């Protein structure tokens, strides 16, 4: 299992919420951080999750694939964030 998904499940985030997080990540990575912060994850675990998300974009792709979402939206979002 993807470590990001595993961390979310450890914090009792349900499958629907996990899918919502990754849908948000594929549509707008900046706004997705707000979604993640609203899950009620303790600060230390939230910080670890944020580090995983920011430092390992390949893990996001793996999770998106594992959840059956469209990764091309992530690529589009990355292009809009680049100067």
RAQUIPE-V145278 format. One record per backbone hydrogen bond with DSSP energy under -1.0 kcal/mol. CO is the residue of the C=O (numbers start at 1). NH is the residue of the N-H. If there is no record, write none. Layout:
# RAQUIPE-V145278
co:CO nh:NH
co:CO nh:NH
This chain:
# RAQUIPE-V145278
co:2 nh:6
co:3 nh:7
co:4 nh:8
co:5 nh:9
co:6 nh:10
co:7 nh:11
co:8 nh:13
co:9 nh:12
co:14 nh:18
co:15 nh:19
co:16 nh:20
co:17 nh:21
co:18 nh:22
co:19 nh:23
co:20 nh:24
co:21 nh:25
co:22 nh:26
co:23 nh:27
co:24 nh:28
co:28 nh:32
co:31 nh:35
co:32 nh:36
co:33 nh:37
co:34 nh:38
co:36 nh:39
co:42 nh:46
co:43 nh:47
co:44 nh:48
co:45 nh:49
co:46 nh:50
co:47 nh:51
co:48 nh:52
co:49 nh:53
co:50 nh:54
co:51 nh:55
co:52 nh:56
co:56 nh:59
co:56 nh:60
co:57 nh:61
co:58 nh:62
co:59 nh:63
co:60 nh:64
co:61 nh:65
co:62 nh:66
co:63 nh:67
co:64 nh:69
co:65 nh:68
co:71 nh:75
co:72 nh:76
co:73 nh:77
co:74 nh:78
co:75 nh:79
co:76 nh:80
co:77 nh:81
